[in-house]
């Protein structure tokens, strides 16, 4: 007797996207949309919500009305199709992508004067991790995130926006090409460049932080599987590892980023 095909999670197929809207990003979830409306409402093109979210979204709609931004209540099934996922939280914005800045070594000297840390990702390929990291940075008030030109490095995407819960609106995200040269430029500007790595050369974080904090810290994280590339490690002032029980080798990169953001902030 033939076996029944294996059942998978229900897939949501989006309706055809009009030509004029193909460059727009879909930002789903109340927190993410609220941050967009608060920080940069002019990027929003259209807003959709389901009936259960309409009352909660009234304040957002009131802010959009003077800007002549259209909003509409639709049923949950149609909203899921527009979002391409059932994980939309009842609210969906079609918005222009947030421009990605370009790392400027001269500006880095001004950042040092502010005294705040920043974070650098070199090969973190999962957009969910990128979104979670942006959320942690916004929570702890770390204003900048640099993304290397590693071919596997994730960029801001619809998945990243959803997971970030608004964090990508509050954190300035910049491209940092010609890696690892930007790490050298950060050191020249006055940052203490602290990389995370396992193995030889890495010291426990609690030993490194006391003297790293004498300058603003640039926290550098690499890919979960392959780690921070050797050429990037070579440009760090120090390499640190978060000590654990030893029952598992390491933390998820987003969890590591949250701990570092808390301790360096």
C-alpha positions in Angstrom: 0.0 0.0 0.0 1.5 3.4 -1.0 2.6 5.7 1.9 0.9 9.0 2.3 3.2 11.9 1.5 4.8 13.6 4.5 2.8 16.6 5.6 4.7 19.8 6.1 3.7 23.2 7.5 1.2 25.1 5.5 2.8 27.3 2.9 1.5 30.8 2.3 1.7 31.9 -1.3 1.7 35.7 -1.9 -0.4 37.2 -4.6 1.4 38.7 -7.5 3.3 41.9 -6.5 2.5 45.0 -8.6 5.5 46.3 -10.5 5.5 49.6 -8.6 5.8 47.7 -5.2 8.4 45.1 -6.0 11.2 47.1 -4.2 9.1 47.5 -1.1 9.9 45.5 2.1 7.1 43.8 4.1 7.5 44.7 7.8 5.2 42.5 10.0 4.4 42.6 13.6 3.0 45.4 15.9 6.3 46.3 17.5 8.2 46.5 14.2 5.5 48.6 12.5 5.1 50.9 15.5 8.9 51.6 15.4 8.7 52.4 11.7 5.8 54.8 12.3 7.7 56.4 15.2 11.1 56.7 13.6 10.6 57.1 9.9 6.9 57.2 8.9 7.6 58.6 5.4 9.1 55.2 4.4 5.7 53.6 5.0 3.7 53.2 1.8 0.6 51.2 2.9 -0.6 49.6 6.1 -2.8 46.6 6.5 -4.3 45.1 9.7 -6.7 42.3 10.6 -9.9 43.0 12.6 -8.5 41.9 16.0 -5.6 44.4 15.6 -7.6 47.4 14.3 -8.5 48.8 17.7 -4.9 48.5 18.9 -3.6 50.2 15.7 -5.8 53.3 16.0 -3.0 55.5 17.4 -0.7 54.4 14.6 -3.4 55.2 12.0 -3.9 58.7 13.5 -0.2 59.4 13.0 -0.4 58.3 9.4 -3.5 60.2 8.4 -1.8 63.7 8.2 0.8 62.1 6.0 -1.8 60.7 3.6 -0.6 57.1 4.1 -3.4 54.6 3.3 -4.4 51.9 5.7 -7.0 49.2 5.5 -8.5 46.4 7.6 -8.6 43.0 5.8 -9.4 39.5 6.9 -6.6 37.3 8.5 -6.3 35.0 5.5 -5.7 37.9 3.1 -3.2 39.4 5.5 -1.3 36.2 5.7 -1.1 36.0 1.9 0.2 39.6 1.7 2.7 39.0 4.4 3.8 35.6 3.0 3.6 34.2 6.5 1.0 33.6 9.3 3.6 35.2 11.7 2.4 38.7 11.0 1.1 39.7 14.4 -2.0 41.2 12.8 -0.2 44.2 11.3 1.7 44.6 8.0 3.4 47.6 6.5 4.7 47.9 2.9 7.6 50.2 3.2 10.6 51.5 1.3 13.8 49.7 2.5 15.8 51.6 5.1 19.0 52.8 3.3 22.1 50.9 4.4 24.9 53.4 5.4 28.5 53.0 4.5 31.2 52.9 7.2 33.2 56.1 7.4 36.5 55.9 9.3 36.4 59.7 9.9 32.9 59.5 11.5 34.3 56.7 13.8 36.4 59.3 15.5 33.3 61.2 16.5 31.7 57.9 17.7 34.6 57.4 20.1 33.9 60.8 21.6 30.3 59.6 22.3 31.8 56.8 24.4 29.3 54.2 23.2 30.2 50.7 22.0 29.2 49.3 18.6 28.9 45.9 17.1 30.4 44.3 14.0 29.1 41.1 12.3 31.5 39.2 10.0 29.7 36.3 8.3 26.6 36.0 10.5 24.4 34.5 7.8 21.0 33.8 9.4 18.6 36.8 9.1 16.8 35.7 12.2 20.1 36.1 14.1 20.6 39.5 12.5 17.1 40.6 13.6 17.6 39.3 17.2 21.0 41.0 17.4 19.5 44.3 16.3 16.7 43.9 18.9 19.3 43.5 21.6 21.4 46.4 20.5 18.3 48.7 20.5 17.3 47.4 23.9 20.7 48.2 25.4 21.0 51.5 23.5 23.9 50.5 21.3 23.4 52.8 18.3 25.5 51.2 15.5 25.9 47.9 13.7 28.5 47.2 11.0 28.1 44.4 8.5 31.2 43.0 6.8 31.4 42.2 3.1 31.7 38.5 3.9 29.8 36.6 1.2 27.7 34.8 3.8 26.8 37.9 5.8 23.0 38.4 6.2 21.5 41.8 5.3 18.4 43.4 6.6 15.4 41.5 5.2 11.7 40.9 5.9 12.6 38.0 8.3 15.2 40.2 10.1 12.7 43.1 10.5 10.1 40.8 12.0 12.5 39.2 14.5 14.1 42.6 15.4 10.7 43.8 16.8 11.6 47.4 15.7 15.3 47.2 16.6 16.4 47.8 13.0 14.6 51.2 13.0 16.6 52.4 16.0 20.0 51.0 15.1 22.1 52.5 12.3 23.2 49.6 10.1 26.2 50.2 7.9 28.1 48.2 5.3 31.8 47.8 6.0 33.6 46.7 2.8 37.2 45.6 2.3 37.2 43.6 5.5 39.1 43.4 7.8 40.4 46.9 7.1 37.5 48.5 8.9 38.6 46.9 12.1 42.0 48.5 11.7 40.3 51.9 11.1 38.2 51.4 14.3 41.4 50.9 16.3 43.0 54.0 14.8 39.8 56.0 15.7 40.2 54.9 19.4 38.0 51.8 19.7 39.1 48.7 21.6 38.3 46.0 19.0 37.2 42.9 20.9 36.6 39.7 18.9 34.8 36.5 20.0 36.5 33.2 19.3 37.0 29.7 20.6 40.3 28.1 21.1 43.9 29.3 21.4 44.4 33.0 22.0 41.0 33.7 23.5 40.7 34.7 27.1 37.7 34.5 29.4 35.5 37.6 28.9 35.6 38.5 32.5 39.4 38.9 32.3 39.3 41.0 29.2 36.5 43.4 30.0 38.2 45.5 32.8 40.9 46.8 30.5 38.8 46.7 27.4 36.4 49.2 29.0 39.1 51.8 29.2 38.0 52.7 25.6 34.7 52.4 23.7 34.4 48.8 22.6 33.8 47.5 19.1 32.4 44.0 19.5 33.1 41.6 16.6 31.2 38.4 16.1 31.6 35.8 13.4 29.6 32.9 11.9 28.3 30.3 14.4 29.8 27.3 12.5 33.1 28.6 11.3 33.7 31.4 13.8 35.4 34.7 13.2 37.7 34.5 10.2 41.4 34.3 11.0 42.2 37.5 9.2 39.6 39.4 11.3 40.9 37.8 14.5 44.4 39.2 13.6 43.0 42.8 13.6 41.4 42.5 17.1 43.0 44.0 20.2 41.9 40.9 22.1 39.9 37.7 21.6 37.4 36.7 24.3 35.2 33.7 25.1 32.2 33.5 27.3 32.9 30.7 29.8 30.2 28.2 30.4 29.6 24.8 32.0 31.2 22.9 29.1 28.0 20.9 28.5 27.6 22.6 25.1 30.4 24.2 23.2 29.0 27.7 22.7 26.0 29.9 22.7 23.9 30.9 19.7 25.4 34.0 18.2 22.4 36.2 19.0 22.6 35.1 22.7 26.3 35.9 22.7 25.6 39.3 21.2 23.0 40.1 23.9 25.4 39.3 26.7 28.2 41.3 25.1 25.8 44.2 24.5 24.7 44.2 28.1 28.3 44.0 29.5 29.8 46.6 27.1 27.0 49.1 27.2 
